[in-house]
Amino acid sequence: MSALELHARVRHRDAQFELSLDDGDVVAVLGPNGAGKSTLLSLIAGLLRPDDGRIALGETVVTDTPAGLFVRPHARGVAMLAQQALLFPHMSVAANVAYAPRCQGQSRSQAHAAAQRWLQAVDAEHLADRRPAQLSGGQAQRVAIARALAAQPRVLLLDEPIAALDVTAAPAIRRLLRTVLRAERRTAVIVTHDLLDVLALANKVVVIERGRITESGPVRDILASPRSDFAARIAGVNLISGVVREPGMITTSWGAAVSGLGDTDVDAAAVALFSPTAVSVHLDSPHGSPRNSLPVRIAEMEVHGSTVRIRGGEQPDGSPGLAADITAAAAADLDLTPGRDAYFVVKAQEVRLLPALAPPFTGVSPVPRDPPGRR
């Protein structure tokens, strides 16, 4: 049974979408500003009525223009989490989280118990008696997550929920969302501009351009082989898939080891992520250095101003070749040409290791999903 089926058109915004999600899918919605990402969320939430279309959440149809059916936002079973927590300022944290259960007809004691459970789930139980003005940005967003989940939504909508957080709070909230979405098998739609959100949270990607979905599919497929301009820009990083065999290191299917920084579980599928600008090119492999040295055969060279992008051939697992951005002077000194063998070298601290929710190219079995929680 699909958790979300959407076919909708909004003429004045020149937007037309078709989207299908299975129960438990977490889809990241990418696209340039003004592409229609917020329009898609508004259609799902019931904040925007389409000119033509049909939207179903599970077996419940919430929009059907031929039949004249349009379920109001509060009755759809959809919760939205935005950049700003938007907590009720006059209520305590506990009352904020208990608000949705109370609106759904639960008794005061039932709603209080639900609030305590969700505050505990997001590690914010100690904040129950505070008012929103007494919270930090990270604390407020934890409470907002608890409030959204306390509503027991069929679909959770997240509109750049991490964008407004500082660099110290963002990683913790990202880990929290990943834990909650997986443990509860929540169906979620996440609008983001951050590649880390995509890799850490989503198992599918949708790319929206000019009011249309131009690409959709598993995260790894979209990032490895982008077919649109925007997806190509988002995927302008190096990705290597493997399995964490020891902390701080992944091993690829062809036996290469890549070290980096990140919170990953041993024996779990993971990806190593690093920028082409962090890569140096050598004709001989450096020795005695705590750096990753990756052999490549140069396939392409492109000049962008004073920078030359050196791209290696396909990785042994068939995924796109690695890229390095170096100066034109360095390329000349090394006498680099297509077909020449070289080594791409990157410091371990420049590499981020992230869990892979989607199966990687390596053929490694994906991490088993957590058993379904209460829905």
C-alpha positions as CSV (number, residue, x, y, z in Angstrom):
1,M,0.0,0.0,0.0
2,S,1.5,3.4,-1.0
3,A,1.8,5.9,1.7
4,L,1.4,8.8,-0.7
5,E,0.0,9.1,-4.2
6,L,-0.1,12.6,-5.7
7,H,-1.1,13.8,-9.2
8,A,-1.7,17.5,-9.2
9,R,-1.5,20.6,-11.3
10,V,-1.5,24.3,-10.3
11,R,-1.9,26.4,-13.3
12,H,-1.0,29.9,-12.0
13,R,2.3,28.4,-10.7
14,D,2.9,26.4,-13.8
15,A,3.4,23.3,-11.6
16,Q,2.5,19.8,-12.3
17,F,3.7,16.8,-10.2
18,E,3.3,13.1,-10.0
19,L,4.8,11.5,-6.9
20,S,4.4,8.0,-5.4
21,L,5.9,7.0,-2.1
22,D,5.8,3.7,-0.3
23,D,5.1,3.3,3.4
24,G,8.3,4.3,5.3
25,D,9.9,6.1,2.4
26,V,11.9,9.3,3.2
27,V,12.3,11.4,0.1
28,A,14.6,14.4,-0.2
29,V,13.2,17.1,-2.5
30,L,15.9,19.1,-4.2
31,G,15.7,22.0,-6.6
32,P,16.7,25.7,-7.2
33,N,14.8,28.5,-5.5
34,G,11.5,29.0,-7.1
35,A,11.4,25.6,-8.7
36,G,8.2,24.5,-6.9
37,K,9.4,22.6,-3.8
38,S,7.2,24.6,-1.4
39,T,4.3,24.1,-3.8
40,L,4.6,20.4,-3.5
41,L,4.6,20.5,0.3
42,S,1.6,22.8,0.3
43,L,-0.3,20.4,-1.9
44,I,0.4,17.5,0.4
45,A,-0.4,19.5,3.5
46,G,-3.7,20.9,2.1
47,L,-2.5,24.5,2.2
48,L,-2.9,24.7,-1.6
49,R,-5.8,23.4,-3.6
50,P,-4.8,22.1,-7.1
51,D,-6.7,23.0,-10.2
52,D,-6.7,19.4,-11.2
53,G,-5.5,16.4,-9.3
54,R,-5.9,13.6,-6.8
55,I,-3.9,13.0,-3.6
56,A,-4.2,10.0,-1.4
57,L,-2.5,9.2,2.0
58,G,-2.6,5.5,2.4
59,E,-6.2,4.4,1.5
60,T,-7.6,7.9,2.4
61,V,-8.2,10.3,-0.5
62,V,-7.7,13.8,0.7
63,T,-7.9,15.7,-2.6
64,D,-10.0,14.7,-5.7
65,T,-10.9,17.6,-7.9
66,P,-13.3,15.7,-10.2
67,A,-15.2,14.6,-7.2
68,G,-15.1,18.0,-5.5
69,L,-13.2,16.5,-2.5
70,F,-10.8,18.6,-0.5
71,V,-9.9,17.6,3.1
72,R,-8.8,20.6,5.3
73,P,-5.2,20.6,6.6
74,H,-6.0,19.8,10.2
75,A,-7.9,16.6,9.2
76,R,-5.3,15.2,6.8
77,G,-3.0,13.5,9.3
78,V,0.0,15.5,8.0
79,A,2.5,17.4,10.2
80,M,5.0,20.0,9.0
81,L,8.3,20.9,10.5
82,A,9.9,24.2,9.2
83,Q,13.2,26.0,9.7
84,Q,11.8,27.9,12.6
85,A,10.3,25.8,15.5
86,L,7.2,28.1,15.7
87,L,6.3,26.9,19.1
88,F,3.4,28.5,21.0
89,P,5.2,31.1,23.1
90,H,2.6,31.2,25.9
91,M,2.7,27.4,26.5
92,S,5.2,25.3,28.2
93,V,7.3,22.8,26.2
94,A,5.1,19.9,27.5
95,A,1.9,21.8,26.6
96,N,3.2,22.4,23.1
97,V,3.9,18.8,22.5
98,A,0.5,17.7,24.1
99,Y,-1.4,20.2,21.9
100,A,-2.0,17.8,18.9
101,P,-3.1,14.8,21.0
102,R,-5.5,17.1,22.9
103,C,-6.9,18.4,19.5
104,Q,-7.4,14.7,18.5
105,G,-9.6,14.1,21.5
106,Q,-7.2,12.5,23.9
107,S,-7.8,13.2,27.6
108,R,-5.5,15.5,29.5
109,S,-3.6,12.6,31.1
110,Q,-3.3,10.7,27.8
111,A,-1.9,13.8,26.0
112,H,0.5,14.4,28.9
113,A,1.8,10.9,28.7
114,A,2.2,11.2,24.9
115,A,4.1,14.5,25.4
116,Q,6.4,12.8,27.9
117,R,7.1,9.9,25.6
118,W,8.0,12.1,22.6
119,L,10.1,14.5,24.7
120,Q,12.0,11.5,26.0
121,A,12.4,10.2,22.4
122,V,14.1,13.5,21.4
123,D,16.1,13.8,24.6
124,A,14.2,16.9,25.7
125,E,12.3,15.5,28.7
126,H,14.2,17.9,31.0
127,L,12.9,20.9,29.1
128,A,9.2,20.0,29.8
129,D,8.5,23.0,32.1
130,R,10.3,25.7,30.1
131,R,8.8,28.2,27.8
132,P,10.0,28.5,24.2
133,A,11.8,31.8,24.9
134,Q,14.1,29.9,27.3
135,L,15.3,27.4,24.7
136,S,18.3,27.5,22.4
137,G,17.7,27.0,18.7
138,G,18.7,23.3,18.9
139,Q,16.5,22.7,21.9
140,A,13.5,24.4,20.2
141,Q,13.9,22.3,17.1
142,R,14.0,19.1,19.3
143,V,10.7,20.2,20.8
144,A,9.2,21.0,17.4
145,I,10.2,17.5,16.2
146,A,8.5,16.0,19.3
147,R,5.4,18.1,18.7
148,A,5.1,17.0,15.1
149,L,5.5,13.3,15.9
150,A,3.1,13.5,18.8
151,A,0.4,14.2,16.2
152,Q,1.0,10.6,14.9
153,P,1.1,12.0,11.3
154,R,0.6,9.7,8.3
155,V,3.2,11.8,6.5
156,L,5.8,14.1,8.0
157,L,6.8,17.2,6.0
158,L,10.1,18.9,6.7
159,D,10.9,22.2,5.1
160,E,14.7,22.7,5.6
161,P,14.4,21.9,9.3
162,I,18.2,22.2,9.9
163,A,19.0,25.2,7.7
164,A,18.5,27.8,10.5
165,L,20.6,25.9,13.1
166,D,24.1,26.8,13.9
167,V,27.0,24.4,13.1
168,T,27.0,22.9,16.6
169,A,23.3,22.1,16.8
170,A,22.8,20.9,13.2
171,P,24.6,17.5,13.4
172,A,22.7,16.5,16.6
173,I,19.3,17.3,15.1
174,R,20.3,15.5,11.9
175,R,21.2,12.4,13.8
176,L,18.0,12.7,15.9
177,L,15.8,12.9,12.8
178,R,17.6,9.9,11.2
179,T,17.0,7.8,14.4
180,V,13.4,8.8,14.7
181,L,12.5,8.3,11.0
182,R,14.1,4.9,10.9
183,A,12.9,3.6,14.2
184,E,9.3,4.7,13.6
185,R,9.4,4.0,9.9
186,R,7.9,7.4,9.2
187,T,7.0,8.4,5.7
188,A,8.5,11.8,5.2
189,V,9.1,14.5,2.6
190,I,12.2,16.7,3.2
191,V,12.9,19.9,1.3
192,T,16.6,20.7,1.6
193,H,19.6,22.3,-0.1
194,D,22.1,20.3,2.0
195,L,23.7,17.2,0.6
196,L,24.4,16.0,4.2
197,D,20.6,15.9,4.8
198,V,20.1,13.8,1.7
199,L,22.8,11.3,2.6
200,A,21.9,11.1,6.3
201,L,18.1,11.0,6.1
202,A,16.7,10.0,2.8
203,N,16.4,6.8,0.8
204,K,14.9,8.5,-2.2
205,V,15.5,11.8,-4.1
206,V,13.2,14.0,-6.1
207,V,14.6,16.8,-8.2
208,I,12.2,19.7,-9.1
209,E,12.9,22.2,-11.8
210,R,10.5,24.7,-13.3
211,G,7.5,23.2,-11.6
212,R,8.2,19.6,-12.8
213,I,9.8,16.6,-11.2
214,T,12.8,16.0,-13.5
215,E,14.5,13.2,-11.6
216,S,13.5,10.7,-9.0
217,G,15.0,7.5,-7.6
218,P,17.2,6.0,-4.9
219,V,19.7,8.5,-3.3
220,R,22.8,6.7,-4.6
221,D,21.5,6.4,-8.1
222,I,20.6,10.1,-8.4
223,L,23.9,11.3,-6.8
224,A,26.0,8.9,-8.8
225,S,24.4,9.5,-12.2
226,P,22.6,12.8,-12.3
227,R,20.6,13.6,-15.4
228,S,19.6,17.2,-14.7
229,D,21.7,20.4,-14.3
230,F,20.6,20.9,-10.7
231,A,21.3,17.3,-9.7
232,A,24.7,17.5,-11.3
233,R,25.5,20.6,-9.2
234,I,24.3,18.9,-6.0
235,A,26.4,15.8,-6.9
236,G,29.5,17.8,-7.5
237,V,31.4,15.8,-4.9
238,N,33.3,12.6,-4.8
239,L,31.4,9.6,-3.4
240,I,32.9,6.2,-2.6
241,S,30.7,3.3,-1.3
242,G,31.8,0.6,1.0
243,V,31.3,-1.0,4.4
244,V,32.7,0.2,7.7
245,R,35.1,-2.6,8.8
246,E,36.7,-0.5,11.6
247,P,35.9,2.9,13.1
248,G,36.8,5.7,10.8
249,M,37.4,3.6,7.7
250,I,35.3,2.1,5.0
251,T,36.4,-0.8,2.7
252,T,35.2,-0.9,-0.9
253,S,34.1,-4.0,-2.8
254,W,37.5,-4.0,-4.6
255,G,39.5,-3.9,-1.4
256,A,40.4,-0.2,-1.2
257,A,40.3,1.4,2.3
258,V,39.2,5.0,2.8
259,S,39.7,6.8,6.1
260,G,37.6,9.7,7.3
261,L,35.6,11.3,10.0
262,G,32.0,10.4,10.9
263,D,29.6,8.5,13.2
264,T,29.1,5.2,11.5
265,D,28.5,1.7,12.8
266,V,30.9,-1.1,12.2
267,D,29.7,-3.6,9.5
268,A,27.2,-1.0,8.2
269,A,27.1,0.2,4.6
270,A,28.5,3.7,4.3
271,V,29.8,6.3,1.9
272,A,32.9,8.5,1.9
273,L,32.2,12.0,0.8
274,F,34.8,14.6,-0.2
275,S,35.2,17.6,-2.4
276,P,37.3,17.7,-5.6
277,T,39.0,20.8,-4.1
278,A,40.4,18.6,-1.2
279,V,42.2,16.3,-3.6
280,S,45.8,16.6,-4.7
281,V,47.2,14.8,-7.6
282,H,50.5,12.8,-7.6
283,L,52.3,10.7,-10.1
284,D,53.6,8.4,-7.3
285,S,51.7,7.2,-4.2
286,P,52.9,9.1,-1.1
287,H,54.2,6.8,1.6
288,G,54.2,7.2,5.4
289,S,51.4,9.8,5.4
290,P,48.0,9.6,7.1
291,R,46.3,10.3,3.8
292,N,44.1,8.4,1.4
293,S,45.9,7.5,-1.8
294,L,43.6,6.3,-4.6
295,P,45.0,5.1,-7.9
296,V,43.2,6.5,-11.0
297,R,43.6,6.5,-14.8
298,I,42.9,10.0,-16.0
299,A,39.9,10.0,-18.3
300,E,39.0,13.7,-18.8
301,M,40.5,17.1,-18.1
302,E,38.4,20.3,-18.1
303,V,39.6,23.9,-17.7
304,H,37.4,26.2,-15.5
305,G,39.2,29.5,-15.3
306,S,42.5,29.0,-13.5
307,T,41.4,25.5,-12.3
308,V,41.6,22.2,-14.1
309,R,39.2,19.4,-13.2
310,I,40.9,16.1,-13.5
311,R,38.5,13.2,-13.6
312,G,39.5,9.6,-13.3
313,G,37.8,6.6,-15.1
314,E,35.0,4.7,-13.6
315,Q,35.5,3.2,-10.2
316,P,35.8,-0.6,-10.1
317,D,32.2,-0.9,-9.0
318,G,31.0,1.0,-12.0
319,S,30.2,4.3,-10.2
320,P,31.4,7.6,-11.7
321,G,35.1,8.4,-11.6
322,L,36.6,10.6,-8.9
323,A,37.4,14.2,-9.6
324,A,40.2,16.5,-8.5
325,D,40.4,20.3,-8.9
326,I,44.0,21.6,-9.2
327,T,45.6,24.7,-10.6
328,A,46.6,24.9,-14.2
329,A,50.2,25.3,-13.2
330,A,50.1,22.1,-11.2
331,A,48.6,20.2,-14.1
332,A,51.3,21.5,-16.4
333,D,54.1,20.6,-13.9
334,L,52.7,17.1,-13.7
335,D,52.3,16.8,-17.5
336,L,48.9,15.3,-17.0
337,T,47.0,13.9,-20.0
338,P,44.1,11.6,-20.5
339,G,45.2,8.0,-20.2
340,R,47.9,8.6,-17.7
341,D,48.0,6.9,-14.4
342,A,48.1,9.0,-11.2
343,Y,47.1,9.0,-7.6
344,F,44.4,11.1,-6.0
345,V,45.3,11.9,-2.5
346,V,43.0,13.4,0.2
347,K,43.5,13.9,3.9
348,A,41.4,11.8,6.2
349,Q,40.0,14.9,7.9
350,E,38.6,16.1,4.6
351,V,36.5,13.0,4.2
352,R,33.1,12.6,5.8
353,L,31.9,9.0,6.4
354,L,28.1,8.8,6.5
355,P,25.7,5.9,6.8
356,A,24.2,4.8,3.5
357,L,20.4,4.3,3.7
358,A,20.2,3.1,0.1
359,P,22.2,0.1,-1.0
360,P,25.6,1.1,-2.4
361,F,27.0,0.1,-5.8
362,T,29.4,-2.3,-4.1
363,G,26.9,-5.2,-4.0
364,V,27.1,-5.1,-0.2
365,S,23.9,-6.2,1.4
366,P,22.0,-3.1,2.7
367,V,21.6,-2.5,6.4
368,P,18.4,-4.3,7.6
369,R,15.7,-1.8,8.4
370,D,14.6,-1.5,12.0
371,P,11.4,-3.4,12.8
372,P,8.2,-1.4,12.4
373,G,7.5,0.7,15.4
374,R,4.1,2.0,16.6
375,R,2.4,4.1,13.9
